[in-house]
């Protein structure tokens, strides 16, 4: 059972922190970055759960996901060891991943098939869920980087869980957008001009073979000489 009696300890004032097994590591360590991003994801889910317009079942599911993410953070903060006693450490288990897959399938059946990619946004709840989805993808990347550095020291179900969770958050965002009816779809190339704006050529630009600087400079000289001739009449002999 967790018991917190002090909020600050001064133990991290020099840029070091402790893992769940007591190991001291820099706060820039891949493992710290990984479960720190999971904590960020949990906070975004808290914002989504607090917004109006979310279905009661989805709000309840978000609370369950937040609890799972604490499990996942506990999994990451204690490096996995070979032949460890599974009863001693909290790890993400396949059943938790299966819950996500069932939630995806159940909600996706009620949605219309997509004909394009979805632009993040819509209702406030949907926008928050899309933001959570992108933070989840980043958390997944941080865990993948940790696996590259310590391939045997991460729980086997951590990466699958985050992978499924990002998919679930996408489906939940569509549900929050009036079951996908308020989704804004990507229209490839919609921001480009359909017709090129014609450029009018001046008379000087119409002369072939002349450089742009010549076209600008020669005509004004002629005009100046003509004007000078008009201003200074010839002397009579």
Secondary structure as GFF3:
##gff-version 3
##sequence-region A 1 237
A	DSSP	beta_strand	16	18	.	.	.	ID=ss1
A	DSSP	beta_strand	24	26	.	.	.	ID=ss2
A	DSSP	alpha_helix	30	50	.	.	.	ID=ss3
A	DSSP	alpha_helix	56	77	.	.	.	ID=ss4
A	DSSP	alpha_helix	94	108	.	.	.	ID=ss5
A	DSSP	beta_strand	118	119	.	.	.	ID=ss6
A	DSSP	alpha_helix	124	149	.	.	.	ID=ss7
A	DSSP	alpha_helix	158	176	.	.	.	ID=ss8
A	DSSP	beta_strand	184	185	.	.	.	ID=ss9
A	DSSP	alpha_helix	203	206	.	.	.	ID=ss10
A	DSSP	alpha_helix	212	231	.	.	.	ID=ss11
###
